[in-house]
Amino acid sequence: MLEASPLDDGWQLRHEGGTLPAVVPGCVHTDLLAAGVIPDPFLGRAETEVAWVGRREWTYETRLPAVRSGHEQSDLVFEGLDTVAEITLNGQLLGRVRNMHRAYRFDVTGLSGPLTVRFVSAYAEAEAVRGKLGERPGAYPEPYQYLRKMACSFGWDWGPTLVTAGIWRPVRMERWSTARLARVRPLVTVEGGVGVVELRVDVERTRVEAGLVLEARVGGTAGARRGDGHARRRAGGGTGRRPVVAPGLR
């Protein structure tokens, strides 16, 4: 059984040698606005007055408490970080990330202490990538094409240029034992009027080498008729293939 608990309270944003309360999920612009540091960028010419925000590094801080748990592994899970960041726990580097559009997971079993997420300026990173790759086609002057970051952060014809940073999606702790489904990808097709469901499953295990069984059930409806498939196999990761009758197909 997986035990999940949110880690969205107690975050602080470093600014000018001090800290400001930070809302997670969120971004530096909303935290600075809430603290009265910047004006509302959607009013008047304030968009240009807050342009400096995108050219600074920003650091989020909190504390990961020590928790007694009966589980074998504890993971720190970030569902989204915007964008280029370094994550440390109690001074130990957990990892570096540079993609706003994916989640990240770090093994923090037995660890606790100060948790820091330091974001590099998106402009600085984009210029560094430009220096390595050379010029790349772009629709307008901002360097959106060099980062895995939402392009409209750099402005668009319908919106302002607000190059932000932050922990933009939820953070949580996950504690689990034996194994977990890390990824499930169903591939569905029809062969000769028969529906075929192929499951590609990645299984992550702890250090305990216990026997595992993966069970999958597939059901569908066509009018008043129903076809069901059931597959059961020993699991260590891999692919399962199970034909399922699909009524009414021609």
ABEGO torsion letter per residue (X at the ends): XBBBBBBABGBBBBBGGBBBBBBOBEBAAAAAAAAGABBBAABEAAAAAAAAAAABBBBBBBBBBBBBBABABBBBBBABBOABBBBBBGGBBAEBBABAABBBBBBABGBBEBBBBBBBBAAAAAAAAAAAAEBBBBABABAAAABBBBAAAAEBAABBBBBBBEBABBBBBBBBBGBBBABBBBBBBBBGGBBBBBBBBBBBBBABBBBBBBBBBBBBBBEABBBBBBBBBBBAEEBBBBBBBBBGBX
